[in-house]
């Protein structure tokens, strides 16, 4: 939960680096929260209103942590746009996000593992 809150505290911080742990815990909690909100929406007959509001609320933090994660692997944040390419783009992006951090400092800052 701490990693999820860390991303929310860095709401629109696109500079710096984010560890794999920070990124993937944020993704995990987003999936869990979205599932719960989807269940509540379905049960209450809201037609996805709560899920839509939540998706809008975490849109910018999601983009920001994605950019920081790409920075951690030594890539520009613009690589996040490759996810717009159907199927192949998403696969490439997942491979980038799963990759290990670039050791030592890089042009985006010091290694957060250190």
C-alpha positions in Angstrom: 0.0 0.0 0.0 2.9 2.3 0.7 4.1 2.1 -2.9 0.6 3.1 -4.1 0.5 6.1 -1.9 4.0 7.1 -2.9 2.9 7.3 -6.5 -0.2 9.4 -5.5 2.1 11.7 -3.5 4.2 12.2 -6.7 1.0 13.0 -8.5 2.4 14.8 -11.6 6.1 14.3 -11.2 7.5 13.1 -14.5 11.2 13.6 -13.7 13.3 11.1 -11.9 13.1 7.3 -11.7 10.7 4.7 -10.3 11.7 1.2 -9.3 9.9 -1.9 -10.6 8.4 -2.4 -7.2 6.8 1.1 -7.1 5.4 0.7 -10.6 4.0 -2.9 -10.3 2.5 -2.4 -6.9 0.7 0.7 -8.2 -0.6 -1.4 -11.1 -1.7 -4.2 -8.8 -3.6 -1.8 -6.5 -5.2 -0.2 -9.5 -6.4 -3.5 -10.7 -7.8 -4.5 -7.3 -9.5 -1.1 -6.7 -11.0 -1.2 -10.3 -12.3 -4.7 -9.7 -14.0 -3.6 -6.4 -15.4 -0.5 -7.9 -16.7 -2.5 -10.9 -18.5 -4.9 -8.5 -20.0 -1.9 -6.5 -21.1 -0.2 -9.8 -22.7 -3.4 -11.0 -24.4 -4.1 -7.6 -25.7 -0.5 -7.3 -26.6 -0.2 -11.0 -24.5 2.9 -11.5 -23.3 1.8 -15.0 -19.6 2.3 -14.3 -19.7 5.8 -12.9 -17.4 5.0 -9.9 -14.9 3.2 -12.1 -14.9 6.1 -14.6 -14.3 8.6 -11.9 -11.5 6.5 -10.4 -9.9 6.1 -13.8 -9.8 9.8 -14.4 -8.4 10.4 -10.9 -5.4 8.1 -11.4 -4.8 8.9 -15.1 -2.1 11.5 -14.5 -0.3 9.5 -11.7 -0.4 6.4 -14.0 1.3 8.2 -16.8 3.8 9.8 -14.4 4.9 6.5 -12.8 5.1 5.0 -16.3 7.4 7.7 -17.5 9.5 7.5 -14.3 9.7 3.7 -14.8 10.9 4.1 -18.3 13.5 6.6 -17.1 14.7 4.0 -14.6 15.4 1.6 -17.5 17.3 4.4 -19.4 14.6 5.2 -21.9 12.8 8.4 -22.6 9.2 8.8 -21.3 8.1 9.2 -24.9 8.4 5.4 -25.2 5.1 5.3 -23.3 3.4 6.2 -26.6 4.4 2.9 -28.1 1.5 1.4 -26.1 -0.8 3.0 -28.6 0.3 0.5 -31.3 -2.1 -2.4 -31.1 -0.8 -5.6 -29.6 2.9 -5.3 -30.4 3.2 -1.9 -28.7 1.7 -3.2 -25.4 4.0 -6.2 -25.5 7.1 -4.0 -26.0 6.0 -1.7 -23.2 5.5 -4.6 -20.8 9.0 -5.9 -21.6 10.4 -2.4 -20.9 8.5 -2.2 -17.6 9.6 -5.6 -16.4 13.3 -4.9 -17.2 15.8 -4.2 -14.5 16.9 -0.7 -13.5 19.9 0.8 -15.3 22.7 0.5 -12.8 24.2 3.6 -11.3 23.1 7.1 -12.2 21.7 7.9 -15.6 20.6 11.1 -17.3 17.3 11.0 -15.4 18.8 10.8 -11.9 20.4 8.5 -9.4 19.4 4.9 -9.1 16.5 4.6 -6.6 17.8 1.2 -5.4 21.0 2.8 -4.0 
